[in-house]
Amino acid sequence: MVSVKQLQLPTLHLLVEAGVHVDTWHLPAEMAESRDVDGSAIDHNDVLDFHNLLENEAVFSAAVAELTQLQFDDAGADSTQDGTQNDHGNDHNSDS
């Protein structure tokens, strides 16, 4: 059973001495971010529009290509376009 309550420090010490497991939790940082008040909430029509976009092969392929390019840009020179690691000219041929 899980119970979440605020309590005073002396009470916490007594519970820990009795063997109670304490787990501290903090809100994710995203919760402190300011929201765009001009944007409207996502509704069912937005979800359906997104679903229809994903069914369009050209749109889906373009989105995957863009995400792949972003990943490549973030990885820098240590990755190639296909996602494999660049060995910087070191020959790792197992035939030698």
C-alpha positions as CSV (number, residue, x, y, z in Angstrom):
1,M,0.0,0.0,0.0
2,V,1.2,3.5,-0.9
3,S,0.3,6.5,1.2
4,V,1.5,10.1,0.4
5,K,1.3,12.6,3.2
6,Q,3.3,15.5,4.5
7,L,4.6,15.1,8.0
8,Q,6.9,16.7,10.4
9,L,10.6,15.6,10.6
10,P,10.4,13.9,14.0
11,T,7.5,11.7,12.8
12,L,9.5,10.8,9.7
13,H,12.5,9.7,11.8
14,L,10.2,7.5,13.9
15,L,8.8,5.9,10.9
16,V,12.2,5.3,9.3
17,E,13.5,3.7,12.6
18,A,10.4,1.4,12.5
19,G,11.4,0.2,9.0
20,V,9.2,2.3,6.8
21,H,10.7,2.9,3.3
22,V,10.8,6.6,2.4
23,D,10.8,7.6,-1.3
24,T,11.2,11.3,-2.1
25,W,9.6,12.5,-5.3
26,H,9.7,15.8,-7.1
27,L,7.5,17.2,-9.9
28,P,9.1,17.0,-13.3
29,A,10.8,20.2,-14.5
30,E,8.3,20.5,-17.3
31,M,5.6,21.3,-14.7
32,A,7.4,24.6,-13.9
33,E,7.6,25.7,-17.6
34,S,5.3,28.5,-18.6
35,R,2.4,27.6,-20.9
36,D,1.5,29.3,-24.1
37,V,-1.8,30.9,-23.2
38,D,-2.6,31.7,-26.8
39,G,-2.5,28.0,-27.8
40,S,-5.7,26.1,-27.6
41,A,-6.0,22.6,-26.0
42,I,-5.6,19.6,-28.3
43,D,-9.0,18.2,-29.1
44,H,-10.3,15.1,-31.0
45,N,-10.1,16.8,-34.4
46,D,-6.4,17.5,-33.8
47,V,-5.8,13.9,-33.0
48,L,-7.7,12.8,-36.1
49,D,-5.8,15.3,-38.3
50,F,-2.5,13.9,-36.9
51,H,-3.6,10.4,-37.5
52,N,-4.5,11.2,-41.2
53,L,-1.1,12.9,-41.6
54,L,0.7,9.7,-40.4
55,E,-1.3,7.6,-42.9
56,N,0.1,9.7,-45.8
57,E,3.3,7.9,-46.7
58,A,5.0,11.0,-48.1
59,V,4.4,13.0,-45.0
60,F,5.4,10.2,-42.7
61,S,8.6,9.6,-44.7
62,A,9.5,13.3,-44.7
63,A,9.0,13.4,-40.9
64,V,11.2,10.3,-40.3
65,A,13.9,11.8,-42.6
66,E,13.8,15.1,-40.7
67,L,14.0,13.3,-37.3
68,T,16.9,11.2,-38.6
69,Q,18.7,14.3,-39.8
70,L,18.2,16.0,-36.4
71,Q,19.6,12.9,-34.7
72,F,22.6,12.9,-37.2
73,D,23.2,16.6,-36.5
74,D,23.1,16.1,-32.7
75,A,25.5,13.1,-33.0
76,G,28.1,15.2,-34.8
77,A,31.0,13.7,-36.8
78,D,31.0,10.4,-34.9
79,S,28.0,9.0,-36.7
80,T,27.3,8.5,-40.4
81,Q,24.0,9.2,-42.2
82,D,22.9,5.5,-41.7
83,G,23.5,5.7,-37.9
84,T,26.7,3.6,-37.8
85,Q,29.7,4.8,-35.9
86,N,32.6,6.4,-37.8
87,D,35.9,4.7,-36.8
88,H,37.9,7.8,-37.9
89,G,40.0,5.8,-40.4
90,N,41.0,3.0,-38.1
91,D,41.1,-0.3,-40.0
92,H,39.2,-2.9,-38.0
93,N,39.3,-5.5,-40.7
94,S,39.2,-9.0,-39.2
95,D,41.0,-10.5,-42.3
96,S,44.4,-9.2,-41.2
